[in-house]
Amino acid sequence: MVMRFKPMLILAGAALATAGCAPVDPGFGEALRYDMAVQTIDPDPQFPPDGAQPGDHGEKAQKATERYRKGTTKPAVQDSAGGRGGGAGGVGGGNTPGS
């Protein structure tokens, strides 16, 4: 049994020695950082003054729901990036029906 243990020990030592010489990729983990950045939509959102604000009560959402059901929603506004603005897209977000 000692004869089989010695070659295995030598092989394990050689594997550890060569693993220590492997170069470390400087871009290692970049995909994870990219994915995290893509999922961060807007860390400091700007809410329109007449839109729903964080912590608002349900009266404003009720009025927005009524406007949606009647088909009299406010038109969507263009933001500076060229996309649609008007809040987070929830109730009272300013989106038009069917868009």
N, CA, C and O of each residue as an XYZ file, in Angstrom:
396
protein
N       0.813     -1.184      0.000
C       0.000      0.000      0.000
C       0.864      1.259      0.000
O       0.474      2.283     -0.560
N       2.013      1.183      0.615
C       2.920      2.327      0.660
C       3.431      2.653     -0.732
O       3.688      3.815     -1.045
N       3.579      1.650     -1.558
C       4.095      1.870     -2.909
C       3.096      2.658     -3.760
O       3.526      3.427     -4.620
N       1.806      2.504     -3.564
C       0.801      3.229     -4.345
C       0.591      4.652     -3.792
O       0.226      5.565     -4.533
N       0.817      4.818     -2.529
C       0.607      6.113     -1.898
C       1.673      7.123     -2.331
O       1.370      8.301     -2.519
N       2.885      6.678     -2.484
C       4.000      7.568     -2.829
C       3.821      8.193     -4.217
O       4.005      9.404     -4.342
N       3.467      7.427     -5.283
C       3.266      8.067     -6.593
C       2.074      9.039     -6.590
O       2.098     10.065     -7.270
N       1.034      8.700     -5.815
C      -0.119      9.596     -5.741
C       0.263     10.907     -5.058
O      -0.192     11.978     -5.459
N       1.090     10.819     -4.037
C       1.545     12.005     -3.328
C       2.409     12.875     -4.245
O       2.295     14.101     -4.233
N       3.250     12.252     -5.017
C       4.101     12.998     -5.960
C       3.236     13.658     -7.029
O       3.464     14.814     -7.387
N       2.255     12.934     -7.537
C       1.366     13.477     -8.562
C       0.543     14.656     -8.013
O       0.364     15.660     -8.703
N       0.054     14.534     -6.795
C      -0.708     15.622     -6.181
C       0.177     16.848     -5.958
O      -0.272     17.975     -6.167
N       1.397     16.650     -5.548
C       2.327     17.766     -5.354
C       2.651     18.460     -6.664
O       2.727     19.688     -6.717
N       2.844     17.671     -7.734
C       3.120     18.260     -9.047
C       1.916     19.048     -9.548
O       2.079     20.113    -10.145
N       0.704     18.536     -9.311
C      -0.501     19.244     -9.752
C      -0.644     20.574     -9.008
O      -1.009     21.581     -9.615
N      -0.366     20.591     -7.725
C      -0.435     21.830     -6.956
C       0.626     22.829     -7.409
O       0.371     24.032     -7.470
N       1.795     22.331     -7.721
C       2.873     23.221     -8.147
C       2.551     23.874     -9.489
O       2.811     25.062     -9.679
N       1.983     23.103    -10.425
C       1.671     23.686    -11.735
C       0.442     24.586    -11.656
O       0.331     25.536    -12.431
N      -0.486     24.308    -10.735
C      -1.668     25.160    -10.595
C      -1.274     26.536    -10.060
O      -1.929     27.527    -10.382
N      -0.242     26.614     -9.271
C       0.214     27.892     -8.730
C       0.840     28.778     -9.785
O       0.961     29.985     -9.576
N       1.241     28.216    -10.909
C       1.872     28.983    -11.974
C       0.876     29.483    -13.011
O       1.255     30.222    -13.920
N      -0.378     29.098    -12.893
C      -1.380     29.490    -13.886
C      -1.652     30.985    -13.780
O      -1.804     31.502    -12.673
N      -1.718     31.692    -14.914
C      -1.997     33.130    -14.869
C      -3.452     33.392    -14.484
O      -4.337     32.604    -14.820
N      -3.695     34.488    -13.786
C      -5.040     34.889    -13.405
C      -5.561     35.868    -14.449
O      -4.904     36.861    -14.764
N      -6.731     35.584    -14.978
C      -7.337     36.435    -15.996
C      -7.783     37.755    -15.357
O      -8.558     37.726    -14.401
N      -7.319     38.912    -15.852
C      -7.722     40.185    -15.240
C      -9.202     40.497    -15.439
O      -9.758     41.308    -14.699
N      -9.853     39.872    -16.422
C     -11.276     40.105    -16.648
C     -12.153     39.097    -15.945
O     -13.354     39.037    -16.205
N     -11.576     38.300    -15.055
C     -12.333     37.273    -14.353
C     -13.399     37.927    -13.477
O     -13.085     38.791    -12.659
N     -14.645     37.525    -13.642
C     -15.746     38.087    -12.880
C     -16.412     39.269    -13.560
O     -17.351     39.847    -13.013
N     -15.943     39.635    -14.740
C     -16.501     40.788    -15.442
C     -17.950     40.543    -15.868
O     -18.758     41.471    -15.876
N     -18.282     39.299    -16.223
C     -19.652     38.990    -16.632
C     -20.622     39.207    -15.476
O     -21.725     39.713    -15.681
N     -20.230     38.837    -14.289
C     -21.084     39.044    -13.117
C     -21.290     40.533    -12.860
O     -22.412     40.970    -12.605
N     -20.225     41.306    -12.926
C     -20.350     42.754    -12.704
C     -21.215     43.404    -13.783
O     -21.992     44.313    -13.492
N     -21.084     42.937    -15.036
C     -21.902     43.467    -16.128
C     -23.376     43.146    -15.882
O     -24.233     44.019    -16.019
N     -23.672     41.903    -15.522
C     -25.055     41.499    -15.268
C     -25.667     42.305    -14.127
O     -26.838     42.679    -14.194
N     -24.897     42.574    -13.092
C     -25.410     43.364    -11.975
C     -25.683     44.801    -12.422
O     -26.678     45.391    -12.004
N     -24.818     45.374    -13.264
C     -25.012     46.743    -13.734
C     -26.223     46.848    -14.641
O     -26.952     47.838    -14.581
N     -26.452     45.847    -15.478
C     -27.591     45.863    -16.388
C     -28.899     45.800    -15.609
O     -29.892     46.397    -16.024
N     -28.915     45.092    -14.494
C     -30.134     44.945    -13.712
C     -30.424     46.155    -12.840
O     -31.514     46.260    -12.279
N     -29.473     47.068    -12.713
C     -29.703     48.297    -11.971
C     -30.295     49.299    -12.951
O     -29.565     49.908    -13.733
N     -31.607     49.473    -12.915
C     -32.286     50.302    -13.901
C     -31.924     51.769    -13.706
O     -31.344     52.394    -14.593
N     -32.257     52.299    -12.575
C     -31.972     53.699    -12.284
C     -31.845     53.840    -10.765
O     -32.857     53.839    -10.063
N     -30.635     53.958    -10.256
C     -30.466     54.021     -8.807
C     -31.029     55.294     -8.179
O     -31.280     55.325     -6.974
N     -31.228     56.335     -8.969
C     -31.768     57.592     -8.451
C     -32.872     58.079     -9.398
O     -32.651     59.013    -10.169
N     -34.070     57.450     -9.346
C     -35.117     57.811    -10.302
C     -35.665     59.209    -10.052
O     -35.765     59.656     -8.909
N     -36.017     59.886    -11.129
C     -36.630     61.211    -11.043
C     -38.117     61.047    -11.334
O     -38.487     60.652    -12.440
N     -38.970     61.343    -10.365
C     -40.404     61.198    -10.519
C     -41.000     62.532    -10.965
O     -40.582     63.584    -10.483
N     -41.975     62.501    -11.880
C     -42.613     63.761    -12.284
C     -43.402     64.343    -11.115
O     -43.935     63.592    -10.298
N     -43.486     65.679    -11.025
C     -44.144     66.294     -9.872
C     -45.617     65.906     -9.744
O     -46.130     65.814     -8.629
N     -46.309     65.677    -10.872
C     -47.729     65.343    -10.788
C     -47.968     63.835    -10.782
O     -49.118     63.397    -10.764
N     -46.907     63.038    -10.797
C     -47.044     61.586    -10.799
C     -47.037     61.013     -9.391
O     -46.854     61.730     -8.408
N     -47.240     59.708     -9.320
C     -47.223     59.032     -8.024
C     -45.806     59.046     -7.457
O     -44.841     58.747     -8.160
N     -45.699     59.388     -6.209
C     -44.415     59.436     -5.525
C     -44.303     58.239     -4.579
O     -45.327     57.714     -4.141
N     -43.102     57.801     -4.257
C     -42.966     56.726     -3.275
C     -43.587     57.145     -1.940
O     -43.300     58.227     -1.426
N     -44.426     56.294     -1.392
C     -45.073     56.585     -0.129
C     -46.411     57.290     -0.261
O     -47.031     57.619      0.750
N     -46.878     57.535     -1.503
C     -48.188     58.171     -1.695
C     -49.307     57.263     -1.215
O     -49.141     56.047     -1.123
N     -50.430     57.858     -0.916
C     -51.604     57.087     -0.525
C     -52.332     56.607     -1.784
O     -51.933     56.954     -2.896
N     -53.366     55.834     -1.623
C     -54.040     55.193     -2.745
C     -54.988     56.065     -3.529
O     -55.495     55.633     -4.564
N     -55.255     57.311     -3.063
C     -56.211     58.172     -3.773
C     -55.710     58.509     -5.178
O     -56.491     58.503     -6.130
N     -54.426     58.800     -5.313
C     -53.873     59.131     -6.620
C     -53.919     57.910     -7.543
O     -54.198     58.045     -8.735
N     -53.649     56.734     -7.005
C     -53.722     55.513     -7.810
C     -55.155     55.226     -8.226
O     -55.390     54.742     -9.334
N     -56.114     55.515     -7.358
C     -57.522     55.302     -7.684
C     -57.929     56.198     -8.851
O     -58.604     55.744     -9.775
N     -57.527     57.458     -8.815
C     -57.870     58.388     -9.897
C     -57.211     57.950    -11.211
O     -57.825     58.043    -12.273
N     -55.971     57.474    -11.139
C     -55.289     57.001    -12.339
C     -55.980     55.770    -12.911
O     -56.085     55.625    -14.129
N     -56.450     54.884    -12.039
C     -57.161     53.692    -12.502
C     -58.475     54.077    -13.164
O     -58.853     53.496    -14.182
N     -59.165     55.045    -12.598
C     -60.413     55.521    -13.207
C     -60.155     56.115    -14.592
O     -60.908     55.848    -15.529
N     -59.092     56.921    -14.728
C     -58.755     57.494    -16.038
C     -58.430     56.383    -17.033
O     -58.806     56.472    -18.202
N     -57.743     55.350    -16.587
C     -57.385     54.235    -17.466
C     -58.638     53.512    -17.954
O     -58.765     53.194    -19.136
N     -59.552     53.261    -17.036
C     -60.776     52.542    -17.402
C     -61.663     53.360    -18.333
O     -62.343     52.797    -19.191
N     -61.663     54.679    -18.175
C     -62.465     55.550    -19.041
C     -61.766     55.824    -20.366
O     -62.396     56.314    -21.304
N     -60.476     55.517    -20.460
C     -59.725     55.773    -21.692
C     -59.258     57.210    -21.813
O     -58.998     57.680    -22.920
N     -59.145     57.910    -20.710
C     -58.708     59.313    -20.731
C     -57.356     59.463    -20.041
O     -57.162     60.387    -19.251
N     -56.424     58.563    -20.331
C     -55.111     58.624    -19.685
C     -54.287     59.776    -20.231
O     -54.545     60.276    -21.326
N     -53.315     60.180    -19.474
C     -52.402     61.235    -19.900
C     -51.467     60.665    -20.966
O     -51.090     59.496    -20.886
N     -51.086     61.465    -21.960
C     -50.174     60.944    -22.989
C     -48.779     60.699    -22.415
O     -48.336     61.388    -21.496
N     -48.106     59.710    -22.977
C     -46.741     59.405    -22.546
C     -45.810     60.524    -22.994
O     -45.999     61.107    -24.061
N     -44.807     60.821    -22.177
C     -43.845     61.871    -22.506
C     -42.514     61.236    -22.876
O     -42.167     60.166    -22.376
N     -41.775     61.896    -23.748
C     -40.450     61.437    -24.133
C     -39.441     61.958    -23.123
O     -39.454     63.140    -22.782
N     -38.561     61.073    -22.640
C     -37.503     61.540    -21.751
C     -36.287     61.911    -22.578
O     -36.312     61.783    -23.803
N     -35.240     62.361    -21.945
C     -34.060     62.838    -22.664
C     -33.327     61.718    -23.393
O     -32.589     61.990    -24.340
N     -33.514     60.452    -22.972
C     -32.839     59.332    -23.620
C     -33.622     58.813    -24.817
O     -33.156     57.909    -25.509
N     -34.799     59.365    -25.073
C     -35.578     58.946    -26.221
C     -36.601     57.875    -25.908
O     -37.370     57.493    -26.790
N     -36.638     57.375    -24.679
C     -37.613     56.360    -24.299
C     -38.842     57.000    -23.696
O     -38.961     58.224    -23.643
N     -39.736     56.176    -23.252
C     -40.952     56.690    -22.623
C     -40.697     56.963    -21.155
O     -40.046     56.174    -20.470
N     -41.197     58.053    -20.688
C     -41.064     58.393    -19.278
C     -42.393     58.232    -18.579
O     -43.293     57.572    -19.099
N     -42.525     58.813    -17.431
C     -43.800     58.808    -16.753
C     -43.866     57.886    -15.559
O     -44.967     57.491    -15.174
N     -42.774     57.526    -14.960
C     -42.829     56.718    -13.751
C     -42.385     55.297    -13.974
O     -41.723     54.975    -14.960
N     -42.764     54.451    -13.033
C     -42.294     53.075    -13.042
C     -43.169     52.157    -13.883
O     -42.884     50.962    -13.963
N     -44.215     52.666    -14.509
C     -45.044     51.844    -15.366
C     -46.158     51.136    -14.633
O     -46.876     50.335    -15.233
N     -46.321     51.409    -13.359
C     -47.397     50.790    -12.597
C     -48.662     51.607    -12.733
O     -48.822     52.355    -13.698
N     -49.558     51.472    -11.779
C     -50.799     52.230    -11.796
C     -50.459     53.708    -11.679
O     -49.736     54.113    -10.770
N     -50.977     54.507    -12.591
C     -50.708     55.939    -12.555
C     -49.377     56.301    -13.166
O     -48.900     57.421    -12.982
N     -48.761     55.377    -13.891
C     -47.454     55.636    -14.462
C     -47.493     56.505    -15.704
O     -46.442     56.913    -16.198
N     -48.692     56.802    -16.227
C     -48.784     57.674    -17.383
C     -48.732     56.947    -18.696
O     -48.646     57.595    -19.739
N     -48.779     55.631    -18.701
C     -48.745     54.878    -19.946
C     -50.127     54.838    -20.569
O     -51.133     54.849    -19.860
N     -50.180     54.792    -21.883
C     -51.457     54.712    -22.561
C     -51.885     53.270    -22.697
O     -51.022     52.393    -22.745
N     -53.178     52.976    -22.761
C     -53.622     51.590    -22.889
C     -53.137     50.976    -24.194
O     -53.120     51.632    -25.236
N     -52.750     49.730    -24.126
C     -52.329     49.006    -25.318
C     -50.895     49.259    -25.730
O     -50.471     48.776    -26.780
N     -50.146     49.987    -24.956
C     -48.752     50.250    -25.345
C     -47.792     49.393    -24.586
O     -46.582     49.489    -24.792
